[in-house]
Amino acid sequence: MLVDFRPPLPLQNPHLQTLISSMSRKGAVTARAVPMLEVTREVRLTCRGGVVLQAWLSPQTEIAPVVVLIHGWLGHADSNYLLSAAKHLWDAGFTVARLNLRDHGGTAHLNEGLFHSARTREVVDAVNLLQQEHGAGRGGVLGFSLGGNFALRVARALQVPTLAICPAIDPEVTMRAIDAGWTGYRWYFIRKWHRALKAKQLAFPDRYDFSPALQLRSVSALTDLFVRYHTEYAHTADYLSRYTLTGTALMNTEATIILAQDDPIIPLHSFAGLPAGVRIIASPWGGHCGFLDTARGPTWVDQAAVTFFRQALHA
């Protein structure tokens, strides 16, 4: 299914969509979100195994369904795209919770164990806790990029209304696309990953020494080293398979994916052959998690998310 999103000509460039969405809208997005931020408070969620995750909860004055938003890899709860979508959902009457994945958003100190992308159970637990404790058991999940992958795994586990934006559905394909694509994207992720590893080492200096990792200059090389020394998986292919969602991995799962056919990070062919319960909404434009009509205003996805959750939650 194609959408009616058609940006003005300059914003039909996928790299502009991607870069502006991620890096150039902070002041405008934060200014619009001020009323929501004024009622926002931190919530710490204790999941199975004693794992603690952080969320930023923006409640309504009365009990309302909770939409949990999950950022992308190396993003955080205040990432532009997440904050913008949260503001529009909150304005529409939903309670919103912006979840920080483990070690993201300044939370490296909360858990001694390292984040990795196959840690499904703690995210499922966090979403369930937020919906039970703050939404009377009602709610949904909105995820972007790797957060979209997590959101789809939550949908599989909890059967809650789920919207995934440009999800990294095949992590090996995504990793290769980053390494083989425009150098700017590769360096963007490498620098952020190095920064995250340094923060974890600072929080637990007796446990971690990431000196070898900080010398590596590709996502694939860093992933190989990371898996070998810092996960329970025997090899990278085993690790990646734990959160690959192609083929029948989402069988009997109901969810909706919004993607851009010009996404420079997530190749379009990743989405071929998904089960019938996964609805695909495609746009010719949008870049990676962009969908900008203007450089500073709300995104097309912001309103699409409001429409989706109003229908899915009858709210």
Secondary structure, 3 states (H helix, E strand, C coil): CECCCCCCHHHHCHHHHHHHHHHCCHHHHHHHCHHHHCCCEEEEEECHHHCEEEEEEECCCCCCCEEEEECCCCCCCCCHHHHHHHHHHHHCCCEEEEEECCCCCCCHHHCCCCCCCCCHHHHHHHHHHHHHHHCCCCEEEEEECHHHHHHHHHHHHHCCCEEEECCCCCHHHHHHHHHHCCHHHHHHHHHHHHHHHHHHHHHCCCCCCCCCHHHCCCHHHHHHHHHHHHCCCCCHHHHHHCCCCCCCCCCCCCEEEEEECCCCCCCHHHHCCCCCCEEEEEECCCCCCCCECCCCCCEHHHHHHHHHHHHHHCC
